[in-house]
Amino acid sequence: MKFKIFVDGQHGTTGLKIHDMLKDREELKLLTIDEKDKKDIDKRKELLNSADLVFLCLPDVASKESVSLITNENVKVIDASTAFRTNPSWVYGIPELTSKQRDKIKNSKRVCVPGCHASGLIVAMKPLFKNKILGKGFKLICHSITGYSGGGTSMINDYENGNFDTIGGQRPYALSLNHKHLPEMKYVLKTDKAPIFIPSVGNFKQGMLVISYIEKSKMKKQLSRKELLNIYKRYYNNELFIRTIEDNDNYLENGLLNPMSCNNTNSLEISVYDNKTDLVVISRLDNLGKGASGAAVQCMNIMLGLEEKKGLEIKI
């Protein structure tokens, strides 16, 4: 028996990537809709209710509409929008989040995959909050740089067909300090305060770095870099997709940190840098992999009882 999969929003960046990752898998049957019919509610409703699992790769309002069209209680849903990420009825799609998260995903029919920036921050910071190295009242400061593919078709076109003098290199955005990933960062980390967070777009297609800054004096436990790395190693012990880097010299490329080194994989790498007073933790991942489509496929594998790593690349 093949599992029937429908990608609602299969013509967007995330949907296209998921569709491409699944199209050759023998145990899956992909249900498709013509682009001209993607706004036909009756056709979408039929597909949504005939699938074993649905990916929603849509804006928030459209995702909520699609969920409302599902009347078949057996349909499993993975949503890639921000619509349900702070909804307690939905399971947050980072299997490595806690020791219980994988089972929650396996037993759920409603899973929301994180935003790419949120993935990098949460994977890097969750061990520090769980181990009470940082308190609930600690205010995180974070910056990220991501490839332009995260901006969708319009931004991809701007970068690939535009004028570099106009577009420039790294461009910060969400300068109102109200980025859409902030609520899930605060909610999933269970902090009292949302982070100060500024993302930026780089002049490269995919890949990203999420960089968190911590004053050592504000940590509840004073730990050396080596002790901190051991915290990460224990927390993510035996996780296939999360790797803690101990030797920073070999982690860098000619003294520089390349945001594209995890591209086309579902891997996320954590590295730690410090001096006497300050600490920096950096997550490196593919914004289209562990930051989006890869995370969604990983959750699908778990929800359908398939091998978790199936169809996903791991950085060696």
C-alpha positions in Angstrom: 0.0 0.0 0.0 1.2 3.5 -0.9 0.6 6.5 1.3 -1.3 9.2 -0.5 0.4 12.6 -0.1 -1.0 16.0 -1.2 1.1 19.2 -1.2 -1.4 22.1 -1.0 0.7 25.0 -2.3 2.9 22.7 -4.4 3.7 25.6 -6.8 5.6 27.7 -4.2 9.2 27.4 -3.1 8.7 25.1 -0.2 6.0 23.1 -1.9 8.1 22.6 -5.0 11.0 21.4 -2.9 8.9 18.9 -0.9 7.3 17.6 -4.1 10.8 17.2 -5.6 12.0 15.3 -2.5 9.1 12.9 -2.6 8.4 12.3 -6.3 10.7 9.2 -6.6 9.8 7.5 -3.3 8.1 4.2 -4.1 6.0 4.0 -0.9 4.3 7.3 -1.7 1.7 8.4 -4.2 1.7 12.1 -4.8 -1.7 13.7 -5.5 -1.4 16.7 -7.7 -3.5 19.7 -8.7 -3.1 21.8 -11.9 -1.9 25.4 -11.2 -5.1 26.7 -12.9 -7.2 24.8 -10.3 -5.2 25.7 -7.2 -7.9 28.2 -6.1 -10.8 25.8 -6.9 -12.1 25.0 -3.4 -14.0 21.9 -4.4 -11.0 20.3 -6.1 -8.7 21.2 -3.2 -11.2 19.9 -0.7 -11.5 16.5 -2.5 -7.7 16.2 -2.5 -7.3 17.3 1.1 -9.7 14.7 2.3 -8.5 11.8 0.1 -4.9 12.0 1.2 -3.2 10.1 4.1 -1.0 13.2 4.8 -1.2 16.7 3.6 1.5 19.4 3.5 0.3 22.9 3.7 2.7 25.3 2.0 0.5 28.3 2.0 0.2 31.8 3.6 -1.4 31.7 7.1 -5.0 32.6 6.0 -4.9 30.0 3.2 -3.5 27.3 5.6 -6.4 28.0 8.1 -8.9 27.7 5.2 -7.4 24.4 4.1 -7.5 22.9 7.6 -11.2 24.0 7.8 -11.9 22.0 4.6 -10.6 18.7 6.0 -13.5 16.7 7.3 -11.8 13.3 7.1 -10.5 12.7 10.7 -7.8 10.3 9.5 -5.9 12.9 7.4 -2.6 13.9 9.0 -1.5 17.5 8.4 1.9 19.2 8.3 1.7 23.0 8.1 4.6 25.1 7.0 3.1 28.5 7.7 3.2 30.5 11.0 -0.6 29.9 11.5 -0.4 27.2 14.1 3.1 27.4 15.7 1.9 28.7 19.0 -1.3 26.7 19.0 -1.2 24.1 21.8 -3.3 21.7 19.8 -0.5 21.4 17.2 2.8 19.7 17.8 6.0 21.7 17.0 8.0 20.0 14.3 11.5 19.7 15.8 11.8 16.0 16.7 15.1 16.7 18.6 13.5 19.4 20.8 13.1 17.2 23.9 13.2 13.5 24.7 9.4 13.4 24.3 9.0 15.5 21.1 9.5 12.7 18.6 6.7 10.6 20.1 4.4 13.6 20.2 5.0 14.1 16.5 4.5 10.4 15.8 1.2 10.3 17.6 -0.2 13.6 16.3 -2.4 14.4 13.3 -1.5 18.1 13.4 2.2 19.2 13.2 3.6 22.6 12.4 7.2 22.9 11.1 9.2 25.8 12.4 10.4 28.8 10.7 14.0 28.6 9.5 15.3 31.4 11.8 13.4 29.9 14.7 14.8 26.5 14.0 18.4 27.8 14.3 17.7 29.7 17.5 15.6 27.1 19.2 18.0 24.2 18.5 20.9 26.3 19.8 19.2 27.7 22.9 16.8 24.9 24.1 19.6 23.0 25.9 20.6 26.1 27.8 17.1 26.8 29.1 16.4 23.1 29.8 19.6 22.8 31.8 18.9 26.1 33.6 22.0 27.8 32.3 19.7 30.6 31.1 16.7 31.7 33.1 13.2 32.3 31.8 13.8 36.1 32.2 16.9 36.1 30.1 16.5 38.2 26.9 18.2 36.6 24.0 19.9 38.7 21.3 20.0 37.0 17.9 20.9 37.8 14.3 20.7 35.6 11.2 21.7 35.7 7.6 19.9 33.5 5.1 19.9 32.8 1.4 17.5 34.7 -0.8 15.5 31.6 -1.7 13.6 32.0 1.6 12.0 35.1 0.2 10.1 33.1 -2.5 9.7 33.5 -6.2 9.7 37.3 -6.3 13.0 37.7 -4.3 14.7 34.9 -6.2 13.9 36.7 -9.4 15.2 40.0 -7.9 18.5 38.5 -7.0 19.0 36.3 -10.1 17.9 38.8 -12.6 18.4 42.1 -10.8 21.2 44.6 -10.5 23.7 43.9 -7.8 24.3 47.6 -7.3 20.7 48.0 -6.4 20.2 44.8 -4.4 23.6 45.0 -2.6 25.0 42.3 -0.4 23.7 41.5 3.1 20.4 43.3 3.7 18.8 43.4 7.2 15.0 43.4 7.3 12.1 43.2 9.8 13.6 46.4 11.3 10.4 47.1 13.2 11.8 44.4 15.6 8.6 42.4 15.2 9.6 39.5 12.9 6.9 36.8 12.4 9.1 34.1 14.1 9.3 35.9 17.4 6.1 34.4 18.9 7.2 30.8 18.3 10.7 31.5 19.6 9.3 32.8 22.9 6.6 30.1 23.1 8.8 27.1 22.4 11.7 28.2 24.5 9.2 29.1 27.3 10.8 32.4 28.0 9.2 35.5 29.6 10.7 37.8 26.9 10.8 37.5 23.1 14.4 37.8 21.7 15.8 40.9 20.1 16.1 39.5 16.6 17.1 40.9 13.3 17.4 38.7 10.2 19.1 39.6 7.0 19.2 38.3 3.4 22.6 37.5 1.8 23.5 37.5 -1.9 23.5 33.6 -2.1 20.6 31.3 -2.9 20.4 29.0 0.1 22.0 28.3 3.5 21.9 30.3 6.7 23.6 31.1 10.0 21.7 32.0 13.1 23.9 33.8 15.6 23.0 34.2 19.3 24.9 36.4 21.7 25.2 35.9 25.5 26.9 37.8 28.3 28.5 35.2 30.5 27.7 37.3 33.6 24.0 36.8 32.9 24.3 33.0 32.8 22.9 31.2 35.9 25.7 28.7 35.7 29.2 29.7 34.8 30.5 27.1 32.4 33.6 27.0 30.2 33.3 26.5 26.4 34.3 22.9 26.8 31.6 22.3 29.5 29.0 24.0 27.3 29.9 21.8 24.3 29.5 18.8 26.5 26.0 20.0 27.4 25.1 20.1 23.7 26.7 16.7 23.0 24.7 15.1 25.7 21.4 16.9 24.8 21.7 15.9 21.1 23.3 12.5 21.7 22.6 10.1 18.8 20.7 12.7 16.8 21.4 12.1 13.1 20.7 15.6 12.0 22.3 17.8 14.7 26.0 18.0 15.1 28.1 19.8 17.7 31.4 21.2 16.4 34.2 21.0 18.9 37.1 22.1 16.7 36.3 25.5 15.4 39.5 25.7 13.3 38.3 22.9 11.1 34.8 24.2 11.2 35.8 27.4 9.5 36.8 27.8 5.8 40.0 29.9 5.5 39.0 31.5 8.8 35.5 32.3 7.6 32.2 30.7 8.4 30.4 29.6 5.2 26.6 29.7 5.6 26.2 27.3 2.6 28.1 24.3 4.0 25.0 22.4 5.1 23.1 23.0 1.8 21.1 20.2 0.3 21.1 18.3 3.6 18.8 18.2 6.6 21.8 18.7 9.0 22.2 21.5 11.5 25.6 22.3 13.0 26.2 24.1 16.3 29.4 25.9 17.1 30.4 27.9 20.2 32.8 30.8 20.4 33.8 32.8 23.5 36.2 35.2 25.3 36.4 36.0 29.0 33.1 37.9 29.1 31.0 36.9 26.1 29.6 33.8 24.3 28.4 33.3 20.8 26.5 30.2 19.6 26.0 29.7 15.9 23.6 27.4 14.1 24.4 26.6 10.5 21.7 24.9 8.4 20.0 24.9 4.9 17.1 27.3 5.1 15.3 25.0 2.5 16.4 21.8 4.4 16.2 21.6 8.1 14.8 25.1 8.0 11.8 24.2 5.8 11.2 21.3 3.4 13.7 18.9 5.0 12.1 19.4 8.4 8.7 18.8 7.0 9.8 15.5 5.3 11.5 14.4 8.5 8.2 14.9 10.4 6.3 13.1 7.6 8.5 10.1 8.0 7.9 10.0 11.7 4.1 10.4 11.4 3.8 7.6 8.8 6.0 5.2 10.7 8.8 5.3 8.1 12.5 5.4 8.6 13.1 9.0 9.9 16.1 9.7 7.7 14.6 8.3 4.5 14.9 10.7 1.6 17.1 13.1 3.6 20.8 13.9 3.3 23.1 14.1 6.2 26.3 16.2 6.1 29.3 14.0 6.5 
